[in-house]
Amino acid sequence: MASRLVRAIDWVATPLGPIAQWPAPLRTVLGTMLRSRNPMLLYWGPQLTHFFNTAFIPSLDTRQFPGAMGQPGEQA
């Protein structure tokens, strides 16, 4: 599941915590999304944590990337 985008984040310091403790549905959806060639964006949980795949990067404002991954939706 892990891509360079996901590995670059210190998830322990986020509300989601370590990847090993993430719920199975999140890991499954994120794994599928990260392997997709189509641009995909996912907001997860109460804080709407922001996930995206590499195909989505051109859609991000340059001020948002790379810091958007793992941020609450309102900050991403």
N, CA, C and O atoms as a printed pandas DataFrame, in Angstrom:
     atom_number atom_name residue_name chain_id  residue_number  x_coord  y_coord  z_coord
0              1         N          MET        A               1    0.815   -1.191    0.000
1              2        CA          MET        A               1    0.000    0.000    0.000
2              3         C          MET        A               1    0.858    1.254    0.000
3              4         O          MET        A               1    0.512    2.232   -0.663
4              5         N          ALA        A               2    1.940    1.248    0.710
5              6        CA          ALA        A               2    2.722    2.466    0.871
6              7         C          ALA        A               2    3.366    2.916   -0.432
7              8         O          ALA        A               2    3.971    2.120   -1.150
8              9         N          SER        A               3    3.230    4.160   -0.716
9             10        CA          SER        A               3    3.928    4.780   -1.835
10            11         C          SER        A               3    4.858    5.823   -1.239
11            12         O          SER        A               3    4.828    6.082   -0.036
12            13         N          ARG        A               4    5.670    6.409   -2.074
13            14        CA          ARG        A               4    6.580    7.434   -1.560
14            15         C          ARG        A               4    5.796    8.593   -0.958
15            16         O          ARG        A               4    6.267    9.230   -0.016
16            17         N          LEU        A               5    4.616    8.873   -1.483
17            18        CA          LEU        A               5    3.794    9.950   -0.934
18            19         C          LEU        A               5    3.369    9.656    0.497
19            20         O          LEU        A               5    3.384   10.545    1.348
20            21         N          VAL        A               6    2.992    8.412    0.761
21            22        CA          VAL        A               6    2.543    8.012    2.094
22            23         C          VAL        A               6    3.733    7.857    3.029
23            24         O          VAL        A               6    3.673    8.289    4.180
24            25         N          ARG        A               7    4.798    7.257    2.557
25            26        CA          ARG        A               7    5.986    7.036    3.401
26            27         C          ARG        A               7    6.647    8.342    3.835
27            28         O          ARG        A               7    7.360    8.367    4.838
28            29         N          ALA        A               8    6.423    9.412    3.104
29            30        CA          ALA        A               8    7.060   10.691    3.413
30            31         C          ALA        A               8    6.443   11.384    4.634
31            32         O          ALA        A               8    6.983   12.378    5.119
32            33         N          ILE        A               9    5.329   10.869    5.126
33            34        CA          ILE        A               9    4.618   11.503    6.240
34            35         C          ILE        A               9    4.922   10.776    7.547
35            36         O          ILE        A               9    4.980    9.547    7.578
36            37         N          ASP        A              10    5.115   11.525    8.610
37            38        CA          ASP        A              10    5.241   10.954    9.955
38            39         C          ASP        A              10    3.824   10.784   10.509
39            40         O          ASP        A              10    3.316   11.650   11.221
40            41         N          TRP        A              11    3.205    9.672   10.177
41            42        CA          TRP        A              11    1.806    9.446   10.532
42            43         C          TRP        A              11    1.578    9.329   12.031
43            44         O          TRP        A              11    0.468    9.564   12.509
44            45         N          VAL        A              12    2.608    8.971   12.772
45            46        CA          VAL        A              12    2.474    8.876   14.228
46            47         C          VAL        A              12    2.075   10.238   14.799
47            48         O          VAL        A              12    1.374   10.308   15.808
48            49         N          ALA        A              13    2.514   11.301   14.167
49            50        CA          ALA        A              13    2.233   12.655   14.640
50            51         C          ALA        A              13    0.880   13.178   14.160
51            52         O          ALA        A              13    0.565   14.345   14.393
52            53         N          THR        A              14    0.078   12.355   13.502
53            54        CA          THR        A              14   -1.230   12.776   12.989
54            55         C          THR        A              14   -2.339   12.074   13.766
55            56         O          THR        A              14   -2.080   11.099   14.471
56            57         N          PRO        A              15   -3.566   12.559   13.643
57            58        CA          PRO        A              15   -4.686   11.892   14.315
58            59         C          PRO        A              15   -4.896   10.439   13.864
59            60         O          PRO        A              15   -5.474    9.647   14.609
60            61         N          LEU        A              16   -4.440   10.081   12.668
61            62        CA          LEU        A              16   -4.598    8.701   12.193
62            63         C          LEU        A              16   -3.639    7.736   12.881
63            64         O          LEU        A              16   -3.926    6.543   12.979
64            65         N          GLY        A              17   -2.515    8.237   13.352
65            66        CA          GLY        A              17   -1.540    7.379   14.010
66            67         C          GLY        A              17   -0.772    6.520   13.025
67            68         O          GLY        A              17   -0.855    6.738   11.816
68            69         N          PRO        A              18   -0.018    5.539   13.529
69            70        CA          PRO        A              18    0.814    4.699   12.664
70            71         C          PRO        A              18   -0.019    3.919   11.643
71            72         O          PRO        A              18   -1.141    3.501   11.927
72            73         N          ILE        A              19    0.543    3.736   10.471
73            74        CA          ILE        A              19   -0.155    3.031    9.387
74            75         C          ILE        A              19   -0.630    1.650    9.839
75            76         O          ILE        A              19   -1.721    1.221    9.462
76            77         N          ALA        A              20    0.158    0.964   10.623
77            78        CA          ALA        A              20   -0.210   -0.383   11.079
78            79         C          ALA        A              20   -1.510   -0.384   11.880
79            80         O          ALA        A              20   -2.151   -1.427   12.005
80            81         N          GLN        A              21   -1.904    0.754   12.419
81            82        CA          GLN        A              21   -3.128    0.838   13.213
82            83         C          GLN        A              21   -4.317    1.398   12.435
83            84         O          GLN        A              21   -5.411    1.531   12.982
84            85         N          TRP        A              22   -4.105    1.725   11.167
85            86        CA          TRP        A              22   -5.207    2.246   10.360
86            87         C          TRP        A              22   -6.239    1.153   10.143
87            88         O          TRP        A              22   -5.887   -0.025   10.079
88            89         N          PRO        A              23   -7.510    1.525   10.030
89            90        CA          PRO        A              23   -8.539    0.521    9.760
90            91         C          PRO        A              23   -8.325   -0.135    8.389
91            92         O          PRO        A              23   -7.850    0.495    7.444
92            93         N          ALA        A              24   -8.689   -1.406    8.316
93            94        CA          ALA        A              24   -8.516   -2.160    7.067
94            95         C          ALA        A              24   -9.190   -1.484    5.873
95            96         O          ALA        A              24   -8.599   -1.459    4.793
96            97         N          PRO        A              25  -10.411   -0.930    6.017
97            98        CA          PRO        A              25  -11.012   -0.271    4.844
98            99         C          PRO        A              25  -10.170    0.884    4.313
99           100         O          PRO        A              25  -10.077    1.066    3.099
100          101         N          LEU        A              26   -9.558    1.664    5.192
101          102        CA          LEU        A              26   -8.698    2.760    4.731
102          103         C          LEU        A              26   -7.492    2.211    3.992
103          104         O          LEU        A              26   -7.161    2.694    2.909
104          105         N          ARG        A              27   -6.838    1.222    4.551
105          106        CA          ARG        A              27   -5.654    0.654    3.890
106          107         C          ARG        A              27   -6.013    0.057    2.535
107          108         O          ARG        A              27   -5.250    0.185    1.577
108          109         N          THR        A              28   -7.166   -0.591    2.450
109          110        CA          THR        A              28   -7.592   -1.201    1.184
110          111         C          THR        A              28   -7.871   -0.146    0.123
111          112         O          THR        A              28   -7.359   -0.225   -0.993
112          113         N          VAL        A              29   -8.684    0.840    0.479
113          114        CA          VAL        A              29   -9.031    1.888   -0.491
114          115         C          VAL        A              29   -7.793    2.680   -0.897
115          116         O          VAL        A              29   -7.600    2.976   -2.076
116          117         N          LEU        A              30   -6.968    3.017    0.065
117          118        CA          LEU        A              30   -5.766    3.784   -0.233
118          119         C          LEU        A              30   -4.797    2.992   -1.109
119          120         O          LEU        A              30   -4.187    3.550   -2.021
120          121         N          GLY        A              31   -4.655    1.707   -0.837
121          122        CA          GLY        A              31   -3.788    0.872   -1.662
122          123         C          GLY        A              31   -4.251    0.833   -3.110
123          124         O          GLY        A              31   -3.440    0.924   -4.032
124          125         N          THR        A              32   -5.554    0.698   -3.305
125          126        CA          THR        A              32   -6.121    0.701   -4.662
126          127         C          THR        A              32   -5.912    2.048   -5.327
127          128         O          THR        A              32   -5.511    2.124   -6.489
128          129         N          MET        A              33   -6.181    3.092   -4.597
129          130        CA          MET        A              33   -6.058    4.442   -5.130
130          131         C          MET        A              33   -4.624    4.760   -5.525
131          132         O          MET        A              33   -4.388    5.344   -6.582
132          133         N          LEU        A              34   -3.666    4.383   -4.691
133          134        CA          LEU        A              34   -2.267    4.699   -4.967
134          135         C          LEU        A              34   -1.725    3.967   -6.187
135          136         O          LEU        A              34   -0.781    4.437   -6.822
136          137         N          ARG        A              35   -2.308    2.828   -6.521
137          138        CA          ARG        A              35   -1.871    2.086   -7.713
138          139         C          ARG        A              35   -2.578    2.543   -8.989
139          140         O          ARG        A              35   -2.190    2.136  -10.084
140          141         N          SER        A              36   -3.587    3.365   -8.867
141          142        CA          SER        A              36   -4.362    3.785  -10.027
142          143         C          SER        A              36   -3.607    4.802  -10.870
143          144         O          SER        A              36   -2.855    5.626  -10.350
144          145         N          ARG        A              37   -3.818    4.729  -12.168
145          146        CA          ARG        A              37   -3.262    5.732  -13.084
146          147         C          ARG        A              37   -4.174    6.942  -13.202
147          148         O          ARG        A              37   -3.778    7.973  -13.746
148          149         N          ASN        A              38   -5.390    6.819  -12.696
149          150        CA          ASN        A              38   -6.357    7.915  -12.754
150          151         C          ASN        A              38   -6.195    8.811  -11.529
151          152         O          ASN        A              38   -5.927    8.319  -10.433
152          153         N          PRO        A              39   -6.354   10.108  -11.705
153          154        CA          PRO        A              39   -6.257   11.006  -10.559
154          155         C          PRO        A              39   -7.325   10.660   -9.527
155          156         O          PRO        A              39   -8.508   10.556   -9.852
156          157         N          MET        A              40   -6.899   10.486   -8.296
157          158        CA          MET        A              40   -7.844   10.148   -7.236
158          159         C          MET        A              40   -7.511   10.918   -5.967
159          160         O          MET        A              40   -6.347   11.145   -5.635
160          161         N          LEU        A              41   -8.566   11.310   -5.272
161          162        CA          LEU        A              41   -8.468   12.057   -4.033
162          163         C          LEU        A              41   -9.371   11.377   -3.020
163          164         O          LEU        A              41  -10.466   10.928   -3.360
164          165         N          LEU        A              42   -8.913   11.298   -1.771
165          166        CA          LEU        A              42   -9.685   10.665   -0.708
166          167         C          LEU        A              42   -9.608   11.540    0.532
167          168         O          LEU        A              42   -8.529   11.972    0.938
168          169         N          TYR        A              43  -10.760   11.796    1.126
169          170        CA          TYR        A              43  -10.831   12.424    2.443
170          171         C          TYR        A              43  -11.307   11.358    3.403
171          172         O          TYR        A              43  -12.309   10.694    3.139
172          173         N          TRP        A              44  -10.599   11.176    4.532
173          174        CA          TRP        A              44  -10.912   10.091    5.450
174          175         C          TRP        A              44  -11.076   10.593    6.880
175          176         O          TRP        A              44  -10.300   11.419    7.360
176          177         N          GLY        A              45  -12.099   10.074    7.544
177          178        CA          GLY        A              45  -12.286   10.297    8.972
178          179         C          GLY        A              45  -12.883   11.637    9.326
179          180         O          GLY        A              45  -13.173   12.456    8.455
180          181         N          PRO        A              46  -13.066   11.854   10.632
181          182        CA          PRO        A              46  -13.704   13.080   11.113
182          183         C          PRO        A              46  -12.958   14.356   10.712
183          184         O          PRO        A              46  -13.574   15.402   10.509
184          185         N          GLN        A              47  -11.640   14.263   10.601
185          186        CA          GLN        A              47  -10.861   15.450   10.209
186          187         C          GLN        A              47  -10.683   15.560    8.704
187          188         O          GLN        A              47  -10.016   16.472    8.215
188          189         N          LEU        A              48  -11.284   14.622    7.968
189          190        CA          LEU        A              48  -11.178   14.616    6.505
190          191         C          LEU        A              48   -9.723   14.666    6.051
191          192         O          LEU        A              48   -9.332   15.518    5.253
192          193         N          THR        A              49   -8.932   13.733    6.577
193          194        CA          THR        A              49   -7.523   13.656    6.211
194          195         C          THR        A              49   -7.404   13.467    4.703
195          196         O          THR        A              49   -8.086   12.626    4.117
196          197         N          HIS        A              50   -6.556   14.236    4.100
197          198        CA          HIS        A              50   -6.405   14.363    2.648
198          199         C          HIS        A              50   -5.373   13.368    2.124
199          200         O          HIS        A              50   -4.211   13.396    2.528
200          201         N          PHE        A              51   -5.807   12.490    1.223
201          202        CA          PHE        A              51   -4.924   11.559    0.522
202          203         C          PHE        A              51   -5.118   11.752   -0.976
203          204         O          PHE        A              51   -6.213   12.088   -1.426
204          205         N          PHE        A              52   -4.063   11.541   -1.743
205          206        CA          PHE        A              52   -4.158   11.603   -3.199
206          207         C          PHE        A              52   -3.077   10.724   -3.785
207          208         O          PHE        A              52   -2.114   10.367   -3.106
208          209         N          ASN        A              53   -3.242   10.375   -5.054
209          210        CA          ASN        A              53   -2.213    9.576   -5.733
210          211         C          ASN        A              53   -1.364   10.490   -6.618
211          212         O          ASN        A              53   -1.658   11.676   -6.767
212          213         N          THR        A              54   -0.318    9.926   -7.194
213          214        CA          THR        A              54    0.596   10.748   -8.001
214          215         C          THR        A              54   -0.096   11.335   -9.224
215          216         O          THR        A              54    0.269   12.424   -9.668
216          217         N          ALA        A              55   -1.083   10.645   -9.777
217          218        CA          ALA        A              55   -1.804   11.183  -10.933
218          219         C          ALA        A              55   -2.596   12.437  -10.579
219          220         O          ALA        A              55   -2.921   13.233  -11.461
220          221         N          PHE        A              56   -2.906   12.619   -9.308
221          222        CA          PHE        A              56   -3.673   13.783   -8.867
222          223         C          PHE        A              56   -2.789   15.018   -8.667
223          224         O          PHE        A              56   -3.304   16.136   -8.644
224          225         N          ILE        A              57   -1.501   14.844   -8.525
225          226        CA          ILE        A              57   -0.590   15.952   -8.212
226          227         C          ILE        A              57   -0.734   17.142   -9.166
227          228         O          ILE        A              57   -0.743   18.277   -8.688
228          229         N          PRO        A              58   -0.847   16.952  -10.488
229          230        CA          PRO        A              58   -1.008   18.124  -11.360
230          231         C          PRO        A              58   -2.268   18.935  -11.061
231          232         O          PRO        A              58   -2.350   20.101  -11.448
232          233         N          SER        A              59   -3.245   18.346  -10.384
233          234        CA          SER        A              59   -4.473   19.065  -10.035
234          235         C          SER        A              59   -4.303   19.966   -8.825
235          236         O          SER        A              59   -5.130   20.844   -8.581
236          237         N          LEU        A              60   -3.239   19.755   -8.067
237          238        CA          LEU        A              60   -3.014   20.540   -6.854
238          239         C          LEU        A              60   -2.381   21.880   -7.192
239          240         O          LEU        A              60   -1.565   21.989   -8.107
240          241         N          ASP        A              61   -2.763   22.870   -6.454
241          242        CA          ASP        A              61   -2.111   24.170   -6.529
242          243         C          ASP        A              61   -0.669   23.979   -6.048
243          244         O          ASP        A              61   -0.443   23.266   -5.070
244          245         N          THR        A              62    0.284   24.586   -6.698
245          246        CA          THR        A              62    1.689   24.401   -6.321
246          247         C          THR        A              62    1.961   24.828   -4.886
247          248         O          THR        A              62    2.941   24.381   -4.290
248          249         N          ARG        A              63    1.118   25.682   -4.319
249          250        CA          ARG        A              63    1.282   26.075   -2.919
250          251         C          ARG        A              63    0.847   24.947   -1.982
251          252         O          ARG        A              63    1.235   24.930   -0.814
252          253         N          GLN        A              64    0.045   24.007   -2.485
253          254        CA          GLN        A              64   -0.457   22.911   -1.664
254          255         C          GLN        A              64    0.496   21.729   -1.621
255          256         O          GLN        A              64    0.601   21.054   -0.597
256          257         N          PHE        A              65    1.182   21.474   -2.708
257          258        CA          PHE        A              65    2.015   20.273   -2.788
258          259         C          PHE        A              65    3.438   20.622   -2.388
259          260         O          PHE        A              65    3.911   21.686   -2.787
260          261         N          PRO        A              66    4.145   19.813   -1.636
261          262        CA          PRO        A              66    3.803   18.461   -1.206
262          263         C          PRO        A              66    3.094   18.394    0.144
263          264         O          PRO        A              66    2.748   17.301    0.592
264          265         N          GLY        A              67    2.872   19.512    0.795
265          266        CA          GLY        A              67    2.342   19.480    2.143
266          267         C          GLY        A              67    0.898   19.084    2.299
267          268         O          GLY        A              67    0.421   18.981    3.429
268          269         N          ALA        A              68    0.172   18.854    1.214
269          270        CA          ALA        A              68   -1.253   18.541    1.312
270          271         C          ALA        A              68   -1.524   17.133    1.835
271          272         O          ALA        A              68   -2.523   16.918    2.523
272          273         N          MET        A              69   -0.667   16.185    1.527
273          274        CA          MET        A              69   -0.890   14.800    1.952
274          275         C          MET        A              69   -0.928   14.712    3.465
275          276         O          MET        A              69   -0.021   15.184    4.150
276          277         N          GLY        A              70   -1.992   14.101    3.984
277          278        CA          GLY        A              70   -2.115   13.867    5.413
278          279         C          GLY        A              70   -2.666   15.032    6.208
279          280         O          GLY        A              70   -2.843   14.928    7.421
280          281         N          GLN        A              71   -2.938   16.136    5.538
281          282        CA          GLN        A              71   -3.491   17.298    6.236
282          283         C          GLN        A              71   -5.003   17.194    6.348
283          284         O          GLN        A              71   -5.642   16.545    5.519
284          285         N          PRO        A              72   -5.586   17.826    7.368
285          286        CA          PRO        A              72   -7.052   17.891    7.414
286          287         C          PRO        A              72   -7.557   18.590    6.156
287          288         O          PRO        A              72   -6.910   19.503    5.641
288          289         N          GLY        A              73   -8.701   18.161    5.673
289          290        CA          GLY        A              73   -9.250   18.690    4.423
290          291         C          GLY        A              73   -9.340   20.197    4.366
291          292         O          GLY        A              73   -9.123   20.792    3.310
292          293         N          GLU        A              74   -9.658   20.823    5.484
293          294        CA          GLU        A              74   -9.792   22.278    5.473
294          295         C          GLU        A              74   -8.442   22.978    5.292
295          296         O          GLU        A              74   -8.409   24.151    4.921
296          297         N          GLN        A              75   -7.330   22.283    5.547
297          298        CA          GLN        A              75   -5.999   22.878    5.384
298          299         C          GLN        A              75   -5.332   22.474    4.089
299          300         O          GLN        A              75   -4.401   23.144    3.642
300          301         N          ALA        A              76   -5.784   21.395    3.476
301          302        CA          ALA        A              76   -5.129   20.866    2.275
302          303         C          ALA        A              76   -5.504   21.661    1.052
303          304         O          ALA        A              76   -5.043   21.355   -0.048
